[in-house]
């Protein structure tokens, strides 16, 4: 059973869907994350961002879900990006070489900018 603190939370803004998971994102959360990413991709959203910037642990099943979502997004011509800045997500991706294959960004704003094709907003 997925801990409600790690269940994906989906928001939509101007056709861009952001799916956010925080805390320990493990094998229990993977199917929920898969479904949360698959629906907007297959529904031809304007873009999809997987925001794992608040994840403290990332299971190998979640890495598979991210890879599948990327492949699915390409097949449906939907821009897709991943936001992850902590070692819980970035380190396993680097070890597996997936950081060179997946659209990985250090923050949700950068991932959203990549999906929309607009420059990242500057901080004051």
Residue pairs with C-beta under 8 A, 6 or more apart in sequence:
1 28
2 28
2 29
2 32
3 23
3 24
3 28
3 29
5 22
5 23
6 21
6 22
6 23
6 24
6 25
6 26
6 28
6 29
7 21
7 29
7 32
8 19
8 20
8 21
8 29
8 32
8 33
8 36
9 19
9 20
9 21
10 17
10 18
10 19
10 20
10 36
10 40
11 17
11 18
11 20
12 18
12 40
12 45
14 46
15 45
15 46
15 47
16 45
16 46
16 47
16 48
16 49
16 112
16 115
16 116
17 40
17 45
17 47
17 48
17 49
18 48
18 49
18 51
18 108
18 112
19 33
19 36
19 37
19 40
19 48
19 49
19 50
19 51
20 51
20 52
20 54
20 108
21 29
21 33
21 50
21 51
21 52
21 54
21 55
21 62
22 54
22 55
22 56
23 54
23 55
23 56
23 57
24 55
24 56
24 57
25 33
25 52
25 55
25 57
25 58
25 59
25 62
26 57
26 59
26 61
26 62
27 59
27 61
27 62
29 59
29 62
30 59
30 61
30 62
30 64
30 65
33 50
33 62
33 65
34 65
34 68
34 69
37 48
37 50
37 65
37 69
37 72
38 69
38 72
40 48
40 78
41 48
41 69
41 72
41 73
41 76
41 78
41 80
42 72
42 76
44 76
44 77
44 78
45 78
46 78
46 79
46 115
46 116
47 78
47 79
47 80
47 81
47 112
47 115
47 116
48 69
48 73
48 78
48 79
48 80
48 81
48 115
49 80
49 81
49 82
49 83
49 108
49 111
49 112
49 115
50 66
50 69
50 80
50 81
50 82
50 83
50 111
51 83
51 108
51 111
52 58
52 62
52 82
52 83
52 84
52 89
53 83
53 84
53 85
53 86
53 107
53 108
55 84
55 86
55 88
55 89
56 86
56 88
57 88
58 88
58 89
58 92
60 92
63 92
63 93
63 96
63 98
66 82
66 98
66 102
67 98
67 101
67 102
69 80
70 80
70 82
70 101
70 102
70 103
73 79
73 80
74 80
79 114
79 115
79 116
79 117
80 103
80 115
81 103
81 104
81 105
81 110
81 111
81 112
81 114
81 115
82 89
82 102
82 103
82 104
82 105
82 111
83 105
83 106
83 107
83 108
83 110
83 111
83 112
84 90
84 93
84 104
84 105
84 106
85 106
85 107
90 99
90 104
92 98
93 99
93 102
93 104
103 111
103 114
105 111
105 114
109 120
109 121
110 120
113 119
113 120
113 121
